[in-house]
Amino acid sequence: MNRLAFLILSLLMATSLQAETRPNILFIIADDASRDSFGVYGTTYVETPGFDRIAEEGVLFTQAYNCNPKCAPARACLLTGRYSWQLEEACNHNPYLSSKWKFYPYLLEDRGYHVGFTGKGWGPGIWSGNDAGKNQVADNPAGHPWNQLKKKPPYKGISDIDYAANFEAFLEATPTDKPFCFWLGTKEPHRSYGLDNWKLDKRNLEDVTVPAYYPDNETIRGDLADYAIEVEWYDTHIVRALKHLEAAGKLDNTIIIATSDHGMPFPRVKGQIYDDGFHIPFAVRWGDKVKGGRTVTDFVTFPDLAPTLMEITGVEAPEQMTGKSFLPQLLAKKSGRIDPNRDHTLLGKERHDLGRTDGDLYSVGYPARAIRNDQYLYVRNFEPQRWPVGDPEYGLMNTDASPTKSFLRSLKPGTEEYTWYGMSFGKRPGEELYDMIEDPDCVNNLADEPEYKEIMAKLWAQLETELKAQGDPRVLGQGEIFDYYPNRNIKRQQLLYGDPDYDPRTIFEVKYGRDRNPDAYKDYPN
């Protein structure tokens, strides 16, 4: 064999071996599914055998968090490995996403991975690759789209995208010499649902569990039952995806991560700094690399995902990634707390949705930061004079339309039941403190109790110190910039506020200068 032929054969063998030894990655994410909606976390009225299998054959994390409880910012944290307040405009919902950020799927693609996604990837918002003049990422930040295969859904409100079938097609198209990285993102259980699908599915409302922050009645039980159907639809695609991996002989060399971007699309949950909004389901399976049947209590957060995948695949993590790999937690043999230092997490939000004003400013946020440890949740609301869910006259827009929302809005001031309205939509104090052991639904604010003042002071000192170390503009006195980053829905805001000349892109550039953003906002498509 001549030298050139030998080198070529050696290269092919090395490439094949690398493909076999480097793990595949299947990341499965629901849109708006609460942690307590999965069997392994204790639900009694939602059946989730797919998610539960991943947990039982792998590692179940009981202290997993999303950093910022809304779709676009939470998913940006996943893809970039950065905390939300370190992502500039991407801390907000519906932003223009800068081309400066690197996304882990494309970092892996550069190192030989076959990359794709189906359903919902990063969004909603606009990334620079949408503009033909800027092709840093021409496709979605989560990968190249695989959405061609459709399936008739069982009920109204469910997407016709056949996520599992698209994943199977992606598997079949993956070259034999390449590992793969696939993002399977369902659009369920996002609103809207077919009203009373639970009746068609012959569900018993007596089985439904109602959280402590809602009144217990048929309207809310029915809404929760409709939601349960969509969580189960998400889970059916987990079941089918696992079968496709088994059929392809790739199950045990695939690291499978199943989660949700935040809690259910109900008042006081989605988009809110309460436990049900940001405490997410998270389970990981990885063949015999991970000892199955373990429950890990170490705190992990969405910014930790990308650096973990970088370490697993042997790809150097870029400096932008400030999260911390949880590979040691995956490879450990025991359950419980693996690293005693992983005993808390930081959370926050800025602007999620439209319909909140402050003086002559439109579309301002509700800035909050929080620290969550094993016992307490401490929240600092920086602008408590603002409405946390949006101004009532604009429809409380940081809560999705639903029968539950309609019922709560129908309650009359001065009545005993009106307390339920206030819990979901009312203004909040500057500080909140909840005992997560005694009060997991976060309904009893302890901030005014004298015996908790010292605890609150310590938690705020820790929160402020860590946020300053991370360069959070909000605690460095520069937080108003988050109110000025433009929401990409320009025309919708003009109509909402009755101001046809309103253009937040111009307002931002006048105040902060065009060079503040490397992709001038006006260069993006609307």
N, C-alpha and C positions, 0 to 999 in steps of 0.2 A: 504494500500500500504506500503510495507516494505521500510526501509530507503534507501537501495541501489537502488531500483526501482525509488524512488522519486528523488534521485540525478541524475540518468541517464536521467529521463524525463525532469528535470530542465535544465540539460546541453543541451539536444536536443532542447528545447524551446529557450534557450539563443542563441544557435548557429543559429537557424532559424531566430530569431529576428535580430541577428547581420547581417546575410546575406541580410535581407530585408532593414535594415537601412544603412548599408555601401554601398556607391554608386558603381555601376559598372563603368568601365572606357573604353571608346573606343577612341583611339588615331588614327587619320587618317592623313597620311602624303604623299604628292606628292613628286616625285623625279624631281626637276628642274622646278617648276612652279612659275612664277613671281607673285607678289602681284597684279599688275595692270591687270592680266589676269582673274580676277574674277568680276562678275557683281556688287557686292556690293562695289567694289573699283573703279568702273567707266568704265570698258571695254565696248566697243560697238560691238565687233566682236567675243566674246567668251561667250557662254551660260553656266552658272553654277548654275542651280536651287538648287542643293543639298547643296553646300557650302553656297549659299545665304539664304537658309532656316535656316541653323544653326545660321547664323548671325542675321536673322530677329526674330528668336524665342529665341535668347540668347544675347550674347555680342559680338560685333565686335570691335577688337582692331585695332587702326589705327597707333600705334607706336610700332609694334612688330618686333623683330630683331633676327638674328640667331647666333650672336657672331663671327662666322667664316664661310664664304660663300662657303663651299665645303662639300660634302656628309659626309665623315667619321668624320671630326672634329665637324661639326654641330650636327650630331646625337650623338656623344659622349657627347657633352654638354647637350643634352636632357636627356640622360640616367643616367648621373652621377650627374647632378646639379652643375657642375663646369664650370668656365670660361675656354676657350680653352687653354690659356697660363698657366693654372694651371694643365693641363693634361699631361705634359711631352710629351712622344712620340705621344700621341693621339691628340696633336695640329696639327700634320701633316696628310696629306691624305695618304691612303694605309700604315698604320703603323702596327707594332706588338703591340697589345693592352695589357697592363699589367693586371695581375690578382689582383692587389691591389685595383682596383676600384670596387665599389658596384653599381649595376644597379637597378633602381627603380622597374622594373617588378619582379625581384627576391626577393627584400625586401618585396614586397607585397605578393608574393607567400609564403614566410616564415610566413606571418600573415594570411594565409588562402585563398588567392585569387587564382582563376583559371587563368592561364597565357598562352597566345599564341600570335603568329604573323603570318601574311601572306605577301607574296611579298618580299619587301625589308625592312630589319630591320636595324641593324647597319652594316656599311661597306662603301667602300671596305677596307679590311684589315684582319688581323688574330688576334684572341683573344686567350687567353691561354687555353680556353676550347677546342680549336681545337686539342690540343695535348692530347692523351689518358693518359699521365702521369700527367696532371694537369687539374682536373675537377672542377674548381671553377664554371664555367658556361659551361656546356657541349654543350648547344644549343646557338643560337645567343643571344647576350646581350639583344635584344628586346623581347625575349620570346621563347617558344617552337614552332616549325614550323607547320603550317597548310597550305600546298600548294598542296594537292593532287588533288583538283578539277580544271579542265581546261575548257576553253571556246574558241571557234574559234574567233579570233579577227576580226574586220571589215576590217582592212587594214594592210599592211606590217609595221613593226616597233613597233607594239603593242604586249605586252606579252600575252601568252595564259593562264596565271594564272587567275582563276576566283576568285578575291579577295573577293567579296561580298558573293559568295557561300561558300567559305572557312570560312568566318566569321559566316555564318548561321550554318555550320557544327560544328564549335566551340561552338556556343550557345547551340546547341542541346546536345553537350557532357558535358556541364557545369553542375556539380552536383547542385541539387536544394538548398543545404545548403551552397553554396559558391558564393560570388560575383566574377565578372570576371574583368580581365585587358587584353585588346586585342589591339595589334598594327596592323593597317591595312595600309601597306605601298605599294602603287602602284609603278611600275617601269616607269610609264609615268609621265611627258612628256620627260624623258631622251632620248638622241639620241641612235640609229639613227632612222630617220623617212623614211617611204616610200616616195620617191621623187614624188612630185606633187599629193599626196593623196588629196589635196584640189580640184583637177579637178574631181576625182572620187566622191568626196562628193558634187560637184556642188556649190562650194563657190565662192563668188564674191570678187576679190582682192581689189576692191574699198572700201570695208568695213574695211579693215585692217588699223590699226594705226601704223605708223612707228616712233620709237623713234628718238630724235634729234641727236643722235650720229651715225646714219646710213644715207647713201644716200637713196632716195626714188626711188626704181625701182621694176620691176616685180620679179626679183630674190629674193630680200629680202621680198617683200610682200608675195610671194609664200611660202617661208620658214616659215614666221610667221603664215601663214594660215595652213600649215602642223602641226606646233606646236599647234595651237588652237584646232585642232582635238584631239590631245592627252590630252590636259588639260580637254576637255570635257569628254574623256574616264575616266579619274580620277574621274570626278564629277558624272558620271553615277553610280559608285560604292558607292559614298556617298549616292545617292538617294536610291539605293537598300539596303544598310546597315541600313538606317533609317527604311525602310519598314520591314526588318527582326526584328529589335528591337520592332517595333510596334506590329508585329504578335506574338512576344514572351511575350508581356506585360511588356517589360523592358525599354521602351523608356524614361520614365520620371524619372527613378532612375538610369539613366546612364549619366555620365558627358561625353559629346562628344566634342572633340577638333579636329579641322580641320586646317591644315597648309601645308606648303611646306618647304623643307630643305634649299632652296636658290632660286635664280632667274633662269630664263630660260637659256638653254645651247647655248648661243649665245656669240659672242665676246663682250667684255667690260661689261659683266653681270656676268655669273657664275664664281665664283672664284675670283672676283675682288672687291676691296674696293670702290665700288660706290653704290649708293642707290638701284639701281635695282638688285644688287647682294645680298644684305643682309637685305633689308626691306621686310619682308615676310607677307603673308596673315595669319590671325590668328582669329578664331572665336570659341566661346565656348557656348554650350547649356547644360542646366542641369535642365530640368523640371521646376517646380515652385520654385526651390531653387534660380534660377537666373531670375531676372526680364528681360524679353525679349525686343527686340527693342532698346537696348541701344548701344551707341558708346562710347568707353572709349579711352581717349588719353594718359593715363599713359604709360610710356615706360616699356615694358617687353622684356625679352630676353630668349633664349633657356635654359640657366642655371636655370631659375626660374621655369621651369616646374616640375622637380622632387620634390623640396621642397613644391610646391603647392599641388601635389598629396599626399605627406606624410601628410601634414596638413589636407587635406580633409578626408583622410582615418583613421586618428588618429594613424598613425605609426610614431614613433620618427625618425626624419631625422638624419642620421649619420653626424659626424663632417665634412666629406669631402664635403658636399653640401654647397657651398658658394653663390648660387643664393638666391633670395628672393621671398617668396610666394606671388602670386597675388590673393589669396583668397579674401582679402578685396575688390579688384576691381570687382570680380565676384558677391559678395554679396551686393554690393552697390545698391542703388535704382536710382541713377541719372546717367546721361551721363557726358562726359567731363573728366576733370582732377580730379581724386579722391584723390590722394596723391600728393601734390605739390612738394614733394621731388623726385618723379619719373619723372624727367624732362630731362633725357639724358640716353644714353647707351654707352658702350665701345665695340669696335670691333677689330678684328685683324686677321692676318694670318702669317703662316711661309711657309713651303714647301707644295705645293699642288700636283704638278706633276713633272715628270722627264724632262730631257732635258734642264737643266740650269746648267752652270758651272761657276766657279770663280777661276781663276788660275788653280791649280792642283786638286781642289775639284770638284767632280761630284755631281749632284742631289742636289744642294743647293736650298734654298727657296728664296722667295721674302718677307722679313719680313716687316710688316706694322702694325701699330696700329692706331686706329681712335676713335674719340668721336663724337657722333651725338646728337644734341639737337633739339628743335623745329625749329630753324632757320638755324643752320650751321652744316656742316660736315667738320671736320678738320682731315686730314690724315698726319701721319708722316711715310715716307718711309725711312727705316734705311739703305738700301743698294741701292741707286738710280742708281749706275753704272751698276747694273744687269738689265737684260731684265725682265720686270714684268710678261710677259706671257710665258717666256721661250726663249731660244736662237733661233733666226730665222733658223739657220742651222739644228736644230733638229725638226723644224716644228711647233714652237709656241704651245707647248704641253699642256699648261694650258688653251686652248680653244678647245672645241670639234669640230671635223670635221663637216662641214656643207656647204650648198650652200652659206650662208652669209660669212663664213670665206674664202671660195675659191674666192668669188668675191672680197673681200677686199684685199686678197693677190695678186690678179691679177693687182691691180692698180700700176702704174709706178711712181717711184720717179721723182720729177720735174714737175709733172702735178698738176693741181688744185685739182683733186679728191684725190690725195695722202694724203691729210689731214685726210680723213676717215681712212686710214690705220694707221696713227700715233695715232689717238684717241683710237684705239683698241689694237695696238701692240707695239707702240713706248715707249721709255724710259720716265720715269716720274721724276719730281723734288723731292727734299727731303721733301717738304711740299706742301700740297694742301688744299684749302679752297673753299667751295661751299655754296652759299646761297640757301638753300633747298626750300625756298618759291618762289624765282624768277627763280631758275634754278634746277628743280627737276631731270633733266637728267644728271646733273653734267658735263656740257660741258664748263663752263666758270670758270677757276681756278683764284681765287682772291688773291692767296698767294703773288703775287708781287705788289699788289696795296698798296701804303703807308697808306691809310686810314684804312686798315684792320690789320695792324701790332699789334696793341694793343689787338684786339680781338683774333688774333692767339696766342699771348703770353699767354693770360688768358686760352685759351682752351688747349694749350700744358701743362701749369702748372697743370691744373685740371686733364688732362689725365695722366701725369707722376705721380702725387701724388697718384691717385687711383690705377694705375698699380703697383706702389711700395708697396702699402698697401696689394695688392693681391699676392705679391711675384713673379711678372712676371720676369723671367730671362732676358728678352730682355732689360728691363730698369734698371736692376741691374748689367749690364755689363757681363752677362753670356749667352747671347743670341745665341752664336755660337753653343751651344749644339743642337739646333733644326736642324741645318744642318747635324749633325752627327747621329741623330736617324735614324736607317736603314729603308729604304723603302723595303717592303717585296718582291718586284719584282726583285730578284737578277739576274736571267738569262736574263731578259729583259734589265737590265742596262748593263750587260756585252756585249750584242750584240749592244746596242745603242751607247756605248762609245768605242767599239772595244777593250775592255780590259777583256779578259777571266778570269783573276785572281781577278777581283774586287769583294770584299765581304765587304759591309758596316757594317756587324755585327762584323767582326774582327776589322775593323778600329775603331768602336765605343768602343769596349771593351779594345783595346790597349790605347786609349786616355783617357777614363773615368773610366776604371776598370770594371771588370765583375760584381761586387757587386752593381754597379749603378742601375741595373735593377734586380728586384727580380726574373724574369723569364729570364734566360740567353737567348739572342736572338737566339743562335744557337740551343737551345732546341725546338724551334718552327718548325713546318713543313714549307716547302717553298710552 
